[in-house]
Amino acid sequence: MKTKWMITVLMALAFVGIATFTARADDKDKNKEEENEKVTTIDQIPAAASAAIKKEVGENKIDKVLQGTKDNKTYYEAQYKDGDKKMEVKVDADGKVLKKGPADEDDKDKK
């Protein structure tokens, strides 16, 4: 009986350890992406990307434009406010919208 209980406890601890390791690895990948982002301006990015960002942002004021790479592909991210909500839109060099929605607060604290 003690052996079954001990095996169960050890398996549970192993599962928690693996889950923690996986979560930390995901955080490191996210940080690598953020490290390669650099601040730029809407006028310094490709015309298609600039037009797509301006269209998505609408009348809102763009607070910051970032240029980054992921999987050897360049993307452009604009941060702006829509009312009191911090928002972001991410596009590729051809103007294709990759992501749009509320800004990740963790990312913005590091900039």
C-alpha positions as CSV (number, residue, x, y, z in Angstrom):
1,M,0.0,0.0,0.0
2,K,2.8,2.4,0.9
3,T,4.5,1.6,-2.4
4,K,1.4,2.6,-4.5
5,W,1.1,5.8,-2.5
6,M,4.8,6.7,-2.9
7,I,4.6,6.0,-6.7
8,T,1.6,8.3,-7.0
9,V,3.3,11.1,-5.1
10,L,6.5,10.8,-7.1
11,M,4.5,10.8,-10.4
12,A,2.6,13.9,-9.3
13,L,5.8,15.7,-8.4
14,A,7.3,14.8,-11.8
15,F,4.3,16.1,-13.6
16,V,4.5,19.4,-11.7
17,G,8.2,19.7,-12.5
18,I,7.6,19.0,-16.2
19,A,4.8,21.6,-16.4
20,T,7.0,24.2,-14.7
21,F,9.9,23.5,-17.0
22,T,7.7,23.8,-20.1
23,A,6.2,27.1,-18.9
24,R,9.6,28.6,-18.3
25,A,10.8,27.5,-21.7
26,D,7.8,29.3,-23.3
27,D,8.7,32.5,-21.4
28,K,12.3,32.4,-22.7
29,D,11.0,32.1,-26.3
30,K,8.7,35.1,-25.8
31,N,11.6,37.1,-24.3
32,K,13.8,36.3,-27.3
33,E,11.1,37.7,-29.6
34,E,10.9,40.9,-27.5
35,E,14.7,41.4,-27.5
36,N,14.8,41.7,-31.2
37,E,12.2,44.4,-31.4
38,K,13.4,47.9,-32.0
39,V,11.5,51.2,-31.9
40,T,11.0,52.9,-35.3
41,T,8.4,55.3,-36.8
42,I,5.4,54.8,-39.1
43,D,7.3,56.7,-41.8
44,Q,10.3,54.4,-41.7
45,I,8.5,51.1,-42.4
46,P,7.3,49.7,-45.8
47,A,4.4,51.6,-47.3
48,A,2.1,48.5,-47.3
49,A,2.8,47.9,-43.6
50,S,2.3,51.6,-42.8
51,A,-1.0,51.8,-44.7
52,A,-2.3,48.6,-43.0
53,I,-1.5,49.9,-39.6
54,K,-3.1,53.3,-40.3
55,K,-6.2,51.6,-41.5
56,E,-6.5,49.3,-38.4
57,V,-5.7,52.1,-36.0
58,G,-8.2,54.5,-37.6
59,E,-8.5,57.9,-35.9
60,N,-6.6,56.7,-32.8
61,K,-3.1,58.1,-32.1
62,I,-0.2,55.7,-32.5
63,D,2.0,55.8,-29.4
64,K,4.8,53.5,-30.6
65,V,5.9,51.5,-33.6
66,L,8.2,48.5,-33.3
67,Q,10.0,46.5,-35.8
68,G,10.9,42.9,-35.0
69,T,11.6,39.5,-36.5
70,K,10.2,36.1,-35.8
71,D,11.1,33.0,-37.8
72,N,13.2,35.1,-40.0
73,K,10.2,37.2,-41.0
74,T,10.0,40.9,-40.3
75,Y,6.9,42.3,-38.6
76,Y,5.8,45.8,-37.5
77,E,3.8,46.4,-34.4
78,A,1.9,49.6,-33.5
79,Q,0.8,50.4,-30.0
80,Y,-2.1,52.8,-29.5
81,K,-5.0,53.6,-27.2
82,D,-8.6,53.1,-28.1
83,G,-10.4,55.0,-25.3
84,D,-8.6,53.8,-22.1
85,K,-7.7,50.5,-23.6
86,K,-4.1,49.9,-24.7
87,M,-4.2,48.2,-28.1
88,E,-1.7,46.8,-30.6
89,V,-1.8,45.7,-34.2
90,K,1.0,43.6,-35.8
91,V,1.4,43.4,-39.6
92,D,4.0,41.9,-42.0
93,A,5.9,43.9,-44.6
94,D,3.2,43.3,-47.2
95,G,0.5,44.8,-44.9
96,K,-1.1,41.5,-43.8
97,V,-2.6,41.8,-40.3
98,L,-1.0,39.2,-38.1
99,K,-2.5,40.2,-34.8
100,K,-4.9,42.9,-33.5
101,G,-6.3,43.4,-30.0
102,P,-5.5,44.4,-26.4
103,A,-1.8,45.0,-25.8
104,D,0.1,42.5,-23.6
105,E,0.9,44.5,-20.5
106,D,4.0,42.4,-19.7
107,D,5.5,43.4,-23.1
108,K,5.0,47.1,-22.6
109,D,6.6,47.2,-19.2
110,K,9.9,46.0,-20.7
111,K,10.1,48.8,-23.4
